[in-house]
Amino acid sequence: MHVPLWLALLVVGYLGVKLFRPPAWLIAVVLLGGFLLADSVLAPAVSTLVK
C-alpha cells in the first residue's frame, strides 16, 4: 500500500492537533521555523542529523 507523503503528514498533523491541542502560536512557530531552517545554511547539517 502506497500512501502519498502529503496525505500521511496531513493525517499525523490533524491527529496531533486534535489529541494534544497545542496553542496556535506554537503551530505557527514550528511551521515557520521549519520553513526558514530548510532554506538556511544549516539545512545540510540538519539533513545529516536526521538521517
HUPEQUI-V865103 format. One record per backbone hydrogen bond with DSSP energy under -0.5 kcal/mol. CO is the residue of the C=O (numbers start at 0). NH is the residue of the N-H. If there is no record, write none. Layout:
CO|NH, CO|NH
This chain:
0|2, 3|7, 4|8, 5|9, 6|10, 7|11, 8|12, 9|13, 10|14, 11|15, 12|16, 13|17, 14|18, 15|19, 15|20, 16|20, 22|25, 22|26, 23|27, 24|28, 25|29, 26|30, 27|31, 28|32, 29|33, 30|34, 31|35, 32|36, 33|37, 34|38, 35|38, 36|39, 39|42, 41|45, 42|46, 43|47, 44|48, 45|49, 46|50
